[in-house]
């Protein structure tokens, strides 16, 4: 489809195309919502552009990985802003927890309960498919960037913990994680175009 054809599509039509593997449709959705979500993050982070960019990338990775779970009972805008809001809440919690753990005496931060929900067989199958896709994308990344993505998003290390683990300055860790996320987004988009 020509670019002009994507421009006239509704969000729902673009979602349907993106769910069937059309990377250009996903990119069009990203372009429609990118600036608004970034402005939201800038407002909520006090104008911190680095945090806003990180949150924006994290949001669209989540959107890509969960696109098959989009519920058409809501507009796509409602759905994506809900993901953005939840991503920001997680960001604030990580910051708060990092401060709490740093300030808490040893062992005082334990006792968090995790709630597990049983996934349906279909959800488990879709999760395995998405996981396999993500593994393929990670395998194409440079080893350093792959390691940073794994530490940050799978092991849920804070930036400070990653800096300590890898013996790198904190600023370098933040910059390289930002670049690693950008590389992962580019790989996702490029592979979907094939």
ABEGO torsion letter per residue (X at the ends): XBAAAAAABBAAAAAAAAAAGBAAAAAAAAAAAAAAAAAAAAAAAGGBAAAAAAAAAAAAAAAAAAAAABBAABBAAAAAAAAAAAAAAAAAAAAAAAAAAAABBBGAABGBBBBBBBBBAAAAAAAAAAAAAAAAAAAABBAAAAAAAAAAAAAGBBAAAAAAAAGBBAAAAAAAAAAAAAAAAAAAAAAAAX
